[in-house]
Amino acid sequence: MLWPSEIAALQDLCRNATGAEAGAFAVDTLNSRPAVRHDEICTIWIAPADGCSCGAWLTGVGPLRETR
């Protein structure tokens, strides 16, 4: 449920530079990174804002080295 002013603002966003209707589009708001497996001693489990200490964010898949 939107206010008429919000509907007008959304319609303005969907128009192109010439003022013609540009059509519908979608914006992917989900993170497109693959699932990353962190080590059980990674700081991501303790304080996520501090970052990753196991290197999984660098590799994109899992820790840089296994601890076992």
Residue pairs with C-beta under 8 A, 6 or more apart in sequence:
2 10
14 21
14 22
14 23
14 24
14 25
15 21
15 22
16 22
33 60
34 60
34 61
36 56
36 57
36 59
36 60
36 61
36 62
37 56
37 61
37 62
37 63
38 44
38 45
38 52
38 54
38 56
38 62
38 63
39 54
39 56
39 62
39 63
39 66
39 67
40 67
41 53
41 54
41 67
42 52
42 53
42 54
42 56
42 63
43 50
43 51
43 52
43 53
44 51
44 52
44 53
44 54
44 56
51 57
52 58
54 63
54 64
55 63
55 64
55 65
56 62
56 63
56 64
58 64
